[in-house]
Amino acid sequence: MRILHVIRGLANSSGTTHIVGPLAEAQARLGHDVRVIFVEKYGEPPVMPDPALVRSECFPMTVRSRHFGWSRSYADAISRAVRDVDVVHIHAIWNFVTWWAMRAAHRANVPYLVAPQGSLEDWALGRSRYPKQLYAKVTEKRYFDRAAAMQVLTETEADQCARFGIRGPAKILPNGVDLSVIDRTRDAADLREEFGFAKESVLFIFLGRLFPKKGLDLLIPAFAKLADERADVGLVVAGHDAGSGYRGELEAMVMNSPAHDRIRFIGEVSGDRKFAVLRGADVFALTSYSEGLPVAVLEAMACGLPVVITPGCNIPEVSAHCAGWQVEANIGSVLEGLRAAANDAAARRRRGMNGRQLVEEKFTWPSIAEQSISIYEEFFSQSRAARRSGPILTER
């Protein structure tokens, strides 16, 4: 099968980057012809899929912008590219790159799937609900309705699509991790020595983009309260803010906290260093208001860490498999989760092992790639039948 993935950009700071590349590589390993097309992100080098497996092409922006990604050369190329594939998989929404890909695939009568990746969650919409609704009405909504399916991460996201008024079907395909990459080294960074924590400290780690939806405004004050209770805890914040200035706001919050000497901002980490940093901590924390299905949580569990998460992370399996602590998105509840994790070393070990097992059973790319091909084949067969016999009736 000839598969085309389209994404706004492949910056390391974007969680979607760590979905598209591994999925494309896993599909190629199954014997499919896979291509990825994207537009550069200003100031952020791309993280490309393995060129031995996947053909990737990056187009320059015509007008410099951090988000929308308008590119004349991309617009010309995508209209040609969709004619040479069997299916188009479009990742994320609310930008020129993915909107134009939907438009091009529809006009070429090529089946396409659209993955909102959490963009239709209530919190995400609430940040600029009316502008997004207007923009969707004028541009993207019509192409959501014409998609072969919306690729959703969970049943919750399927409900979000329905509430937004999208009339087409939804197909569940979760995010995953590549255990072979995570396990190629078992090294653990000595974060206590490197960043000056006490040797007996219980270390919590946040790893991800520094952005308001990630709930650091909950995690940092909750950790400060825990640090006031006990001296043997530390918090590592790994990631960058993509030039937004939000890191400065968080650092100011920390400086005004009595726990400022037990919180470290270490910047962005990637590759083997990222997994070594994760293994060097004791507990992973993501107290997010809004996510699709965060890869960072899956990676942490794959490294054997128990996790403290909120319902906004959309991984109810963490509670069902006793792989961590799910807390509500408020400082008091986050504090309770951090406290429970810090107080019980045996529970940390047990829940960390449960998390690793959960990832192995449900969230690995080879399995997810096979699921994706089954979805593609269903819609490709329908499209081929439609081209032979004329329009087919679909539920709208």
C-alpha positions as a Python dict, from the first residue, in 0.01 Angstrom:
ca = {
    (1, 'M'): (0, 0, 0),
    (2, 'R'): (119, 353, -81),
    (3, 'I'): (77, 571, 230),
    (4, 'L'): (127, 945, 265),
    (5, 'H'): (154, 1108, 609),
    (6, 'V'): (111, 1486, 632),
    (7, 'I'): (198, 1695, 937),
    (8, 'R'): (255, 2066, 1001),
    (9, 'G'): (613, 2010, 1120),
    (10, 'L'): (849, 1759, 1278),
    (11, 'A'): (1002, 1957, 1563),
    (12, 'N'): (1124, 1762, 1865),
    (13, 'S'): (910, 1982, 2093),
    (14, 'S'): (589, 1858, 1929),
    (15, 'G'): (438, 1538, 2064),
    (16, 'T'): (288, 1462, 1722),
    (17, 'T'): (640, 1438, 1579),
    (18, 'H'): (700, 1135, 1798),
    (19, 'I'): (387, 973, 1658),
    (20, 'V'): (426, 1027, 1286),
    (21, 'G'): (787, 915, 1248),
    (22, 'P'): (763, 588, 1443),
    (23, 'L'): (425, 499, 1287),
    (24, 'A'): (560, 560, 937),
    (25, 'E'): (869, 350, 1009),
    (26, 'A'): (663, 64, 1152),
    (27, 'Q'): (436, 66, 847),
    (28, 'A'): (740, 58, 618),
    (29, 'R'): (874, -243, 806),
    (30, 'L'): (549, -420, 718),
    (31, 'G'): (639, -377, 351),
    (32, 'H'): (444, -63, 260),
    (33, 'D'): (563, 236, 58),
    (34, 'V'): (552, 524, 307),
    (35, 'R'): (615, 895, 258),
    (36, 'V'): (602, 1192, 497),
    (37, 'I'): (549, 1551, 385),
    (38, 'F'): (574, 1850, 619),
    (39, 'V'): (664, 2219, 639),
    (40, 'E'): (958, 2356, 836),
    (41, 'K'): (910, 2502, 1181),
    (42, 'Y'): (1102, 2823, 1219),
    (43, 'G'): (1404, 2782, 1445),
    (44, 'E'): (1343, 2412, 1518),
    (45, 'P'): (1533, 2142, 1326),
    (46, 'P'): (1316, 1850, 1212),
    (47, 'V'): (1327, 1500, 1358),
    (48, 'M'): (1312, 1288, 1043),
    (49, 'P'): (1202, 925, 1009),
    (50, 'D'): (1469, 675, 911),
    (51, 'P'): (1548, 756, 545),
    (52, 'A'): (1622, 390, 478),
    (53, 'L'): (1254, 318, 548),
    (54, 'V'): (1055, 636, 480),
    (55, 'R'): (1083, 910, 216),
    (56, 'S'): (1047, 1249, 382),
    (57, 'E'): (1024, 1594, 229),
    (58, 'C'): (1036, 1927, 410),
    (59, 'F'): (908, 2246, 245),
    (60, 'P'): (1011, 2599, 340),
    (61, 'M'): (758, 2846, 476),
    (62, 'T'): (667, 3126, 239),
    (63, 'V'): (567, 3344, 534),
    (64, 'R'): (750, 3288, 863),
    (65, 'S'): (515, 3179, 1140),
    (66, 'R'): (547, 2941, 1431),
    (67, 'H'): (215, 2769, 1376),
    (68, 'F'): (12, 2818, 1062),
    (69, 'G'): (284, 2708, 819),
    (70, 'W'): (184, 2869, 493),
    (71, 'S'): (407, 2739, 212),
    (72, 'R'): (353, 2793, -160),
    (73, 'S'): (589, 2514, -261),
    (74, 'Y'): (414, 2271, -26),
    (75, 'A'): (72, 2369, -164),
    (76, 'D'): (187, 2289, -517),
    (77, 'A'): (356, 1963, -415),
    (78, 'I'): (74, 1817, -205),
    (79, 'S'): (-174, 1847, -489),
    (80, 'R'): (53, 1624, -698),
    (81, 'A'): (157, 1390, -418),
    (82, 'V'): (-194, 1277, -321),
    (83, 'R'): (-253, 1145, -674),
    (84, 'D'): (24, 888, -633),
    (85, 'V'): (-91, 722, -309),
    (86, 'D'): (-367, 494, -186),
    (87, 'V'): (-440, 674, 140),
    (88, 'V'): (-347, 1001, 312),
    (89, 'H'): (-308, 1018, 691),
    (90, 'I'): (-327, 1378, 818),
    (91, 'H'): (-200, 1456, 1166),
    (92, 'A'): (-327, 1748, 1379),
    (93, 'I'): (-554, 2033, 1269),
    (94, 'W'): (-591, 2412, 1282),
    (95, 'N'): (-313, 2491, 1033),
    (96, 'F'): (-263, 2551, 663),
    (97, 'V'): (-60, 2236, 601),
    (98, 'T'): (-321, 1984, 712),
    (99, 'W'): (-617, 2184, 580),
    (100, 'W'): (-461, 2198, 234),
    (101, 'A'): (-384, 1826, 245),
    (102, 'M'): (-751, 1748, 324),
    (103, 'R'): (-858, 1972, 37),
    (104, 'A'): (-613, 1813, -207),
    (105, 'A'): (-704, 1454, -112),
    (106, 'H'): (-1075, 1526, -141),
    (107, 'R'): (-1033, 1683, -484),
    (108, 'A'): (-827, 1386, -601),
    (109, 'N'): (-1085, 1141, -462),
    (110, 'V'): (-823, 975, -242),
    (111, 'P'): (-938, 848, 100),
    (112, 'Y'): (-790, 1036, 392),
    (113, 'L'): (-795, 1011, 771),
    (114, 'V'): (-766, 1310, 1002),
    (115, 'A'): (-611, 1279, 1350),
    (116, 'P'): (-710, 1573, 1578),
    (117, 'Q'): (-458, 1458, 1842),
    (118, 'G'): (-650, 1621, 2126),
    (119, 'S'): (-732, 1946, 1943),
    (120, 'L'): (-1108, 1899, 1991),
    (121, 'E'): (-1083, 1851, 2367),
    (122, 'D'): (-1296, 2100, 2562),
    (123, 'W'): (-1001, 2271, 2731),
    (124, 'A'): (-814, 2310, 2402),
    (125, 'L'): (-1120, 2454, 2230),
    (126, 'G'): (-1197, 2677, 2526),
    (127, 'R'): (-873, 2870, 2478),
    (128, 'S'): (-1009, 3025, 2157),
    (129, 'R'): (-1339, 2852, 2099),
    (130, 'Y'): (-1516, 3109, 1882),
    (131, 'P'): (-1225, 3189, 1649),
    (132, 'K'): (-1167, 2815, 1599),
    (133, 'Q'): (-1535, 2751, 1532),
    (134, 'L'): (-1542, 3032, 1276),
    (135, 'Y'): (-1219, 2913, 1116),
    (136, 'A'): (-1349, 2554, 1108),
    (137, 'K'): (-1676, 2660, 949),
    (138, 'V'): (-1497, 2851, 675),
    (139, 'T'): (-1216, 2603, 610),
    (140, 'E'): (-1160, 2269, 782),
    (141, 'K'): (-1500, 2148, 904),
    (142, 'R'): (-1628, 2054, 559),
    (143, 'Y'): (-1321, 1835, 509),
    (144, 'F'): (-1360, 1668, 848),
    (145, 'D'): (-1704, 1560, 730),
    (146, 'R'): (-1567, 1432, 399),
    (147, 'A'): (-1284, 1229, 553),
    (148, 'A'): (-1294, 851, 532),
    (149, 'A'): (-1266, 869, 910),
    (150, 'M'): (-1142, 1075, 1199),
    (151, 'Q'): (-856, 883, 1358),
    (152, 'V'): (-914, 917, 1731),
    (153, 'L'): (-697, 805, 2017),
    (154, 'T'): (-972, 706, 2262),
    (155, 'E'): (-1348, 672, 2295),
    (156, 'T'): (-1338, 1010, 2467),
    (157, 'E'): (-1193, 1172, 2156),
    (158, 'A'): (-1459, 1002, 1942),
    (159, 'D'): (-1722, 1170, 2162),
    (160, 'Q'): (-1541, 1503, 2121),
    (161, 'C'): (-1561, 1471, 1743),
    (162, 'A'): (-1934, 1405, 1765),
    (163, 'R'): (-1989, 1703, 1995),
    (164, 'F'): (-1803, 1924, 1751),
    (165, 'G'): (-2056, 1821, 1486),
    (166, 'I'): (-1837, 1599, 1271),
    (167, 'R'): (-2069, 1365, 1086),
    (168, 'G'): (-1827, 1102, 957),
    (169, 'P'): (-1709, 784, 1134),
    (170, 'A'): (-1435, 768, 1394),
    (171, 'K'): (-1171, 495, 1415),
    (172, 'I'): (-970, 438, 1731),
    (173, 'L'): (-594, 410, 1680),
    (174, 'P'): (-383, 491, 1989),
    (175, 'N'): (-37, 642, 2010),
    (176, 'G'): (254, 416, 2095),
    (177, 'V'): (625, 377, 2159),
    (178, 'D'): (913, 186, 2002),
    (179, 'L'): (1047, -40, 2274),
    (180, 'S'): (1352, -133, 2066),
    (181, 'V'): (1462, 231, 2069),
    (182, 'I'): (1387, 278, 2438),
    (183, 'D'): (1563, -46, 2535),
    (184, 'R'): (1875, -12, 2319),
    (185, 'T'): (2045, 134, 2624),
    (186, 'R'): (1955, 78, 2987),
    (187, 'D'): (2171, 362, 3114),
    (188, 'A'): (2021, 588, 3379),
    (189, 'A'): (2140, 944, 3422),
    (190, 'D'): (2266, 1029, 3770),
    (191, 'L'): (2037, 1327, 3810),
    (192, 'R'): (2117, 1365, 4178),
    (193, 'E'): (2487, 1412, 4110),
    (194, 'E'): (2437, 1611, 3791),
    (195, 'F'): (2192, 1863, 3931),
    (196, 'G'): (2289, 1874, 4297),
    (197, 'F'): (2004, 1682, 4461),
    (198, 'A'): (2058, 1495, 4785),
    (199, 'K'): (2145, 1130, 4727),
    (200, 'E'): (1838, 1004, 4912),
    (201, 'S'): (1596, 1229, 4721),
    (202, 'V'): (1282, 1092, 4559),
    (203, 'L'): (1296, 1254, 4215),
    (204, 'F'): (988, 1353, 4018),
    (205, 'I'): (1024, 1443, 3651),
    (206, 'F'): (815, 1636, 3402),
    (207, 'L'): (920, 1593, 3039),
    (208, 'G'): (744, 1773, 2757),
    (209, 'R'): (679, 2108, 2597),
    (210, 'L'): (654, 2396, 2840),
    (211, 'F'): (303, 2513, 2760),
    (212, 'P'): (6, 2624, 2975),
    (213, 'K'): (-208, 2319, 2901),
    (214, 'K'): (56, 2089, 3052),
    (215, 'G'): (-48, 2184, 3405),
    (216, 'L'): (287, 2296, 3540),
    (217, 'D'): (95, 2567, 3723),
    (218, 'L'): (-49, 2278, 3925),
    (219, 'L'): (258, 2058, 3949),
    (220, 'I'): (503, 2323, 4071),
    (221, 'P'): (287, 2459, 4359),
    (222, 'A'): (185, 2105, 4460),
    (223, 'F'): (548, 1995, 4463),
    (224, 'A'): (641, 2303, 4667),
    (225, 'K'): (388, 2198, 4932),
    (226, 'L'): (533, 1846, 4934),
    (227, 'A'): (885, 1989, 4965),
    (228, 'D'): (767, 2187, 5266),
    (229, 'E'): (662, 1857, 5427),
    (230, 'R'): (978, 1662, 5356),
    (231, 'A'): (1334, 1747, 5258),
    (232, 'D'): (1407, 1437, 5047),
    (233, 'V'): (1221, 1525, 4724),
    (234, 'G'): (1327, 1693, 4400),
    (235, 'L'): (1161, 1794, 4073),
    (236, 'V'): (1325, 1796, 3729),
    (237, 'V'): (1150, 1991, 3452),
    (238, 'A'): (1276, 1886, 3107),
    (239, 'G'): (1159, 2064, 2793),
    (240, 'H'): (1149, 2401, 2624),
    (241, 'D'): (881, 2655, 2542),
    (242, 'A'): (949, 2691, 2166),
    (243, 'G'): (1028, 3060, 2215),
    (244, 'S'): (696, 3149, 2378),
    (245, 'G'): (853, 3289, 2697),
    (246, 'Y'): (654, 3051, 2916),
    (247, 'R'): (968, 2903, 3072),
    (248, 'G'): (1047, 3246, 3214),
    (249, 'E'): (704, 3260, 3376),
    (250, 'L'): (759, 2919, 3533),
    (251, 'E'): (1105, 3008, 3655),
    (252, 'A'): (963, 3320, 3819),
    (253, 'M'): (702, 3100, 3988),
    (254, 'V'): (978, 2875, 4117),
    (255, 'M'): (1196, 3161, 4240),
    (256, 'N'): (906, 3282, 4452),
    (257, 'S'): (864, 2936, 4602),
    (258, 'P'): (1040, 2815, 4919),
    (259, 'A'): (1120, 2496, 4721),
    (260, 'H'): (1321, 2684, 4455),
    (261, 'D'): (1641, 2499, 4549),
    (262, 'R'): (1479, 2161, 4479),
    (263, 'I'): (1343, 2230, 4131),
    (264, 'R'): (1568, 2221, 3823),
    (265, 'F'): (1489, 2329, 3467),
    (266, 'I'): (1721, 2128, 3241),
    (267, 'G'): (1595, 2223, 2893),
    (268, 'E'): (1503, 1993, 2609),
    (269, 'V'): (1635, 1637, 2603),
    (270, 'S'): (1608, 1391, 2315),
    (271, 'G'): (1727, 1055, 2187),
    (272, 'D'): (1907, 820, 2425),
    (273, 'R'): (1962, 1109, 2666),
    (274, 'K'): (1587, 1144, 2710),
    (275, 'F'): (1543, 784, 2817),
    (276, 'A'): (1848, 800, 3043),
    (277, 'V'): (1698, 1106, 3213),
    (278, 'L'): (1366, 927, 3258),
    (279, 'R'): (1538, 624, 3410),
    (280, 'G'): (1728, 853, 3644),
    (281, 'A'): (1403, 968, 3809),
    (282, 'D'): (1165, 785, 4039),
    (283, 'V'): (823, 915, 3928),
    (284, 'F'): (694, 1082, 3611),
    (285, 'A'): (433, 1357, 3650),
    (286, 'L'): (208, 1510, 3385),
    (287, 'T'): (-74, 1708, 3545),
    (288, 'S'): (-215, 1825, 3213),
    (289, 'Y'): (-545, 1995, 3147),
    (290, 'S'): (-571, 1863, 2793),
    (291, 'E'): (-403, 1590, 2587),
    (292, 'G'): (-485, 1346, 2314),
    (293, 'L'): (-285, 1050, 2439),
    (294, 'P'): (56, 1178, 2552),
    (295, 'V'): (354, 983, 2424),
    (296, 'A'): (567, 1113, 2712),
    (297, 'V'): (356, 915, 2960),
    (298, 'L'): (391, 600, 2749),
    (299, 'E'): (768, 650, 2725),
    (300, 'A'): (795, 698, 3101),
    (301, 'M'): (601, 378, 3167),
    (302, 'A'): (814, 196, 2911),
    (303, 'C'): (1118, 306, 3115),
    (304, 'G'): (960, 150, 3425),
    (305, 'L'): (845, 471, 3594),
    (306, 'P'): (515, 498, 3780),
    (307, 'V'): (321, 804, 3669),
    (308, 'V'): (112, 1074, 3829),
    (309, 'I'): (-141, 1194, 3573),
    (310, 'T'): (-472, 1378, 3545),
    (311, 'P'): (-789, 1271, 3359),
    (312, 'G'): (-690, 1516, 3084),
    (313, 'C'): (-412, 1276, 2985),
    (314, 'N'): (-680, 1032, 2862),
    (315, 'I'): (-507, 714, 2979),
    (316, 'P'): (-759, 549, 3213),
    (317, 'E'): (-558, 228, 3181),
    (318, 'V'): (-310, 375, 3430),
    (319, 'S'): (-569, 337, 3705),
    (320, 'A'): (-710, 11, 3571),
    (321, 'H'): (-364, -150, 3562),
    (322, 'C'): (-239, 19, 3881),
    (323, 'A'): (49, 179, 3689),
    (324, 'G'): (51, 504, 3883),
    (325, 'W'): (-176, 758, 4047),
    (326, 'Q'): (-453, 946, 3864),
    (327, 'V'): (-537, 1276, 4033),
    (328, 'E'): (-773, 1561, 3961),
    (329, 'A'): (-650, 1879, 3795),
    (330, 'N'): (-616, 2088, 4110),
    (331, 'I'): (-324, 2155, 4342),
    (332, 'G'): (-467, 1966, 4639),
    (333, 'S'): (-530, 1648, 4444),
    (334, 'V'): (-192, 1667, 4269),
    (335, 'L'): (-26, 1704, 4610),
    (336, 'E'): (-201, 1389, 4730),
    (337, 'G'): (-72, 1195, 4431),
    (338, 'L'): (284, 1322, 4471),
    (339, 'R'): (273, 1247, 4843),
    (340, 'A'): (146, 892, 4787),
    (341, 'A'): (423, 827, 4535),
    (342, 'A'): (695, 975, 4756),
    (343, 'N'): (586, 783, 5065),
    (344, 'D'): (589, 429, 4926),
    (345, 'A'): (900, 296, 4748),
    (346, 'A'): (748, -51, 4711),
    (347, 'A'): (439, 93, 4542),
    (348, 'R'): (662, 290, 4305),
    (349, 'R'): (846, -25, 4199),
    (350, 'R'): (528, -229, 4164),
    (351, 'R'): (339, 35, 3967),
    (352, 'G'): (640, 100, 3748),
    (353, 'M'): (650, -267, 3650),
    (354, 'N'): (276, -262, 3584),
    (355, 'G'): (319, 39, 3355),
    (356, 'R'): (588, -134, 3154),
    (357, 'Q'): (363, -437, 3111),
    (358, 'L'): (73, -214, 3004),
    (359, 'V'): (284, -56, 2731),
    (360, 'E'): (403, -395, 2608),
    (361, 'E'): (45, -520, 2583),
    (362, 'K'): (-125, -221, 2423),
    (363, 'F'): (98, 66, 2313),
    (364, 'T'): (376, -57, 2082),
    (365, 'W'): (417, 68, 1726),
    (366, 'P'): (435, -270, 1546),
    (367, 'S'): (90, -362, 1678),
    (368, 'I'): (-51, -15, 1613),
    (369, 'A'): (92, -13, 1260),
    (370, 'E'): (-90, -337, 1182),
    (371, 'Q'): (-413, -184, 1312),
    (372, 'S'): (-359, 122, 1094),
    (373, 'I'): (-315, -87, 780),
    (374, 'S'): (-643, -266, 848),
    (375, 'I'): (-817, 72, 874),
    (376, 'Y'): (-654, 199, 554),
    (377, 'E'): (-744, -114, 359),
    (378, 'E'): (-1107, -83, 458),
    (379, 'F'): (-1135, 269, 320),
    (380, 'F'): (-913, 204, 20),
    (381, 'S'): (-1141, -84, -81),
    (382, 'Q'): (-1445, 141, -46),
    (383, 'S'): (-1279, 413, -251),
    (384, 'R'): (-1178, 169, -525),
    (385, 'A'): (-1533, 32, -541),
    (386, 'A'): (-1671, 385, -560),
    (387, 'R'): (-1444, 472, -851),
    (388, 'R'): (-1561, 160, -1037),
    (389, 'S'): (-1933, 197, -979),
    (390, 'G'): (-1990, 564, -901),
    (391, 'P'): (-2067, 730, -566),
    (392, 'I'): (-2148, 503, -273),
    (393, 'L'): (-2377, 599, 11),
    (394, 'T'): (-2198, 665, 338),
    (395, 'E'): (-2333, 759, 675),
    (396, 'R'): (-2303, 1135, 732),
}
